[in-house]
Amino acid sequence: MSGSARGVTVVVLAAFATVYLVGGSVLAPVVFGLQLFHVLPVPRRWHPGRWLLLATQGAVCYAAVYATGASVGILGFLGGSLLLTRAWPLAVPVAAGAALTGPLDSAISMVLMSLVIYGLTRLTERADELHAARLSLTAAAVAEERLRIAGELSDGLGRGLADITTGVRAALAKPEQAGRLLADVTRSARDCLADARRSAASYRSMSLAPEVTAARALLTTAGVPVQVRPGHTEPLGPAGALLAEVLREAVTDIVRRGAATGCLIETAAERGRIRLRVVSDGTRTAEDESLGDLPERIADAGGTVTTGLTPEGRHVVEAVLPDVAQPREQAEDRHAHVLSVALLVTVLVGFSLKTLLLVPAGQVLPAAACLAVVVALQVRSVRGRHMAALAVMALLTYLPILAFGRAWLGVAGFLAGPLPLAFRRSAAWPLVGCVTASVALIGARLGLPLAMTVNYTVSTVVTGLVVYGLLRLAQIVNELGEAQRRLARSAVVEERLRAARDLHDLLGHSLAGMLLTCELARRLPPERAPAELENVLAMAERGEADLRAASGGAGRMSLTAEAASVRAVLAAAGIEAEVSLAHDGLSAGAETALSAVLREAVTNVLRHSDARSCAISTVAADGGTRLRVRNDGARRTRGRRGSSGIGNLTARLAALDGELTVRSPGDGWFELVAWVP
C-alpha cells in the first residue's frame, strides 16, 4: 500500500511536468527526473546528495524559465523541494521572484505546485513510516500484553502455587499436622484450578473464534455436518464471552438431542451490533429449553436472544449484542488527515483564484459563491462517496459556463478528481475521460484557439490528478494506520488466546493432577501419604513452569516426561496405563503441542469417563509423529458445558499444519489421535 502512495505522487508530478512539456519546455522531463530523487527510494551510491540536488534543480528550473521560455510556474518544483529541507525559508524568495517575473496566474501556479509537492511527498513518507513500523508496533503491543498477563497471573495463580508448595513442604516436615495441612493444600489447589479456568475464560472472551472451533470439532465428533459462515471482526470484547456461551449451549443441546443431521453457525456485524445464529434440523420445538439464565444476562448487556423455528422447520437460536469491542483508538492518522485537508483547501482556493482572475469584475461575486460551494463539496468528499455532492458538483461545473464562458472551463478538474474515489475503476476512469473530453468539446464550441483548448484540457487532467492524489494519499495513510492497529489488535487477541490455551491445557492439567493427588493422600494411611505429597511437590514445580509458559516465557515440554507424569496420575486414580513411545526427532513446537494434547486427553479420561484402562502410544507415520490415546469406560457422547479443550488443541495443531481426530465408536471406547509433521 505504501507503494501505491508513491505511485500516486509520481503520477501527479508527471502530470505537472507534462503541462510544461506541452508548453514547449524541453527541460521539463529533466526537472521531473530530479524531483523523483525526493520521492523514490534511490540507493545512496546513486544519490547526488541533498544540497547538490537542490543546486542542480535550481539551475535547471531557472534555465527552463530564462533559456526555454517556460512559465515561472515550473519553479514550483524547486519550491516544493526547498520546503522538504531545512532550507525551506529560501522558498519565499523563489516565490517572490516568480511573482515579480511572471504573470500573477503563473505565480499562483508556482505556489500551489510547491505546496502540493511538499504535501504529497510528506504523505508518502508517512505511508512508508507506517508500513515499516507495523511489525515493530505489533511486537510492542504483544510484549505489553504479555507483561500485563504475567502480572495478573503472578498475583493470583503464582501466589496460589507458592501456597501449595509451602503447604506440602510443611506437611512433609510435620507429619503430626499432615491432616490439617493437607486440607489447606487441597483447598488451595481447588482455588487455583478455579482461578486458572476463570482466567482462561477471561482471555478467551475477547474472541468468538475459539468457541467456533470447539463447536465445529464437537459437532463433527458427534457426526453432525457443520457449516460455519463468519461475518464479524475480531476481537469482540465483552460481547464475545456472552456469544460464546450462547454458541456453547446451543451446540451442546444439539449434540445432547442426537437428532440433527446438519448445523449452520453464522455471525454478522451490522449497524453497531453483532449477530450470532445457530440453525439445526431434526425434531425440535420452538421452546427454549437450553439457555438457562443467558437471556436475562444478554438483556442486561443490551442485547436479545431468541429461539424458534424457520418456515422449513429448522430450529434457530439467534443472539444479538451491541458491538462494544473497544473504542477506536483513532480512526485516522490525525496529522496526515489535517495535512491532506489543509492542502486540498489551499489548492482548491488557489485554483479558484486563478478562475476568478478570468471572470469579468461584475460577475466575481456570483462566481466566488459557486466556487465556495464546490470547495465545500470537495472537502466533504474526503470521507467516503457522496453521490448527491457529486451531482451538485457536476451541475456547478457545467451550468455556470453559460454565464461565465471560458473562464469556467478550469472548474472541470474539480469534478474529475473525486470520480475515481466514488466509482469502481471500470466506471471511474471512463467518466474522467468524458469530463476531459467535454472540456475539449466546449472549448471548440466556444471558438477558442487550439492551443488554449489543449491547455484547458491538459489543466483539467492535472487539476483532477492533484485533487485525486491529495484525497487518495490521505486515504492510504488512514488505511495503513487502521491496518496497523487491526494487526496489533489481532496479535494481542492471539496472545490472549495462547495464554488461555496454556492455562487450560498445561497449568489446568497440573492443578487437576495436584488436586486429585491431594485428595488421594488424605484418604491414604499416614505412612503412604509422604510419597503422594512428593508427587504433589513435583507437580507444583511443574505448574510453576507452566505458569511461566502461559505468561509468555519460553520453554519446551518433553513428551517423554509428560507421558511418565500422566502415567503416575492415572495410576493414582486407579486406571491401568499402558505407555508405548516410539517417536524421535520432534521439533520443540511439535513436542510441546503433542505434550499439551496428551495432558488434555488424560484430563478428559479422568473427568469424563469411567475408565479402567488407558493406552498411550506414539509412532512415526506419514512424515510426522502420531500420538494416540485410547481408553475404555467412555460415557455416552454428550456436549459438555464449558468445554474448550478440543478447540484449543485443534488450534495448536493447526498452527503446525497438524490435525486432531476423535473417535467414539459406541462400544465403550474413546480414542483421540493427534498428528504433527
C-alpha positions, 0 to 999 in steps of 0.5 A: 500500500505504501507503494501505491502512495508513491505511485500516486505522487509520481503520477501527479508530478508527471502530470505537472511536468507534462503541462510544461512539456506541452508548453514547449519546455524541453527541460521539463522531463529533466526537472521531473527526473530530479524531483523523483530523487525526493520521492523514490527510494534511490540507493545512496551510491546513486544519490547526488546528495541533498544540497547538490540536488537542490543546486542542480534543480535550481539551475535547471528550473531557472534555465527552463524559465530564462533559456526555454521560455517556460512559465515561472510556474515550473519553479514550483518544483524547486519550491516544493523541494526547498520546503522538504529541507531545512532550507525551506525559508529560501522558498519565499524568495523563489516565490517572490521572484516568480511573482515579480517575473511572471504573470500573477496566474503563473505565480499562483501556479508556482505556489500551489505546485510547491505546496502540493509537492511538499504535501504529497511527498510528506504523505508518502513518507508517512505511508512508508513510516507506517508500513515499516513500523507495523511489525515493530508496533505489533511486537510492542503491543504483544510484549505489553500484553504479555507483561500485563498477563504475567502480572495478573497471573503472578498475583493470583495463580503464582501466589496460589502455587507458592501456597501449595508448595509451602503447604506440602513442604510443611506437611512433609516436615510435620507429619503430626499436622499432615491432616490439617495441612493437607486440607489447606493444600487441597483447598488451595489447589481447588482455588487455583484450578478455579482461578486458572479456568476463570482466567482462561475464560477471561482471555478467551472472551475477547474472541468468538473464534475459539468457541467456533472451533470447539463447536465445529470439532464437537459437532463433527465428533458427534457426526453432525455436518457443520457449516460455519459462515463468519461475518464479524471482526475480531476481537469482540470484547465483552460481547464475545464471552456472552456469544460464546456461551450462547454458541456453547449451549446451543451446540451442546443441546444439539449434540445432547438431542442426537437428532440433527443431521446438519448445523449452520453457525453464522455471525454478522456485524451490522449497524453497531451490533453483532449477530450470532445464529445457530440453525439445526434440523431434526425434531425440535420445538420452538421452546427454549429449553437450553439457555438457562439464565443467558437471556436475562444476562444478554438483556442486561448487556443490551442485547436479545436472544431468541429461539424458534423455528424457520418456515422449513422447520429448522430450529434457530437460536439467534443472539444479538449484542451491541458491538462494544469491542473497544473504542477506536483508538483513532480512526485516522492518522490525525496529522496526515488527515489535517495535512491532506485537508489543509492542502486540498483547501489551499489548492482548491482556493488557489485554483479558484483564484486563478478562475476568478482572475478570468471572470469579468469584475461584475460577475466575481461575486456570483462566481466566488459563491459557486466556487465556495460551494464546490470547495465545500463539496470537495472537502466533504468528499474526503470521507467516503462517496457522496453521490448527491455532492457529486451531482451538485458538483457536476451541475456547478461545473457545467451550468455556470459556463453559460454565464461565465464562458471560458473562464469556467472551463478550469472548474472541470478538474474539480469534478474529475478528481473525486470520480475515481474515489466514488466509482469502481475503476471500470466506471471511474476512469471512463467518466474522467475521460468524458469530463476531459473530453467535454472540456475539449468539446466546449472549448471548440464550441466556444471558438477558442484557439487550439492551443488554449483548448489543449491547455484547458484540457491538459489543466483539467487532467492535472487539476483532477490528478492533484485533487485525486492524489491529495484525497487518495494519499490521505486515504492510504495513510488512514488505511495503513494506520487502521491496518496497523492497529487491526494487526496489533489488535489481532496479535494481542487477541492471539496472545490472549488466546495462547495464554488461555490455551496454556492455562487450560491445557498445561497449568489446568492439567497440573492443578487437576493432577495436584488436586486429585493427588491431594485428595488421594493422600488424605484418604491414604494411611499416614505412612503412604501419604509422604510419597503422594505429597512428593508427587504433589511437590513435583507437580507444583514445580511443574505448574510453576513452569507452566505458569511461566509458559502461559505468561509468555516465557519460553520453554519446551515440554518433553513428551517423554516426561509428560507421558511418565507424569500422566502415567503416575496420575492415572495410576493414582486414580486407579486406571491401568496405563499402558505407555508405548513411545516410539517417536524421535526427532520432534521439533520443540513446537511439535513436542510441546503441542503433542505434550499439551494434547496428551495432558488434555486427553488424560484430563478428559479420561479422568473427568469424563469417563469411567475408565479402567484402562488407558493406552498411550502410544506414539509412532512415526507415520506419514512424515510426522509423529502420531500420538494416540490415546485410547481408553475404555469406560467412555460415557455416552457422547454428550456436549459438555458445558464449558468445554474448550479443550478440543478447540484449543488443541485443534488450534495448536495443531493447526498452527503446525499444519497438524490435525486432531481426530476423535473417535467414539465408536459406541462400544465403550471406547474413546480414542483421540489421535493427534498428528504433527509433521 
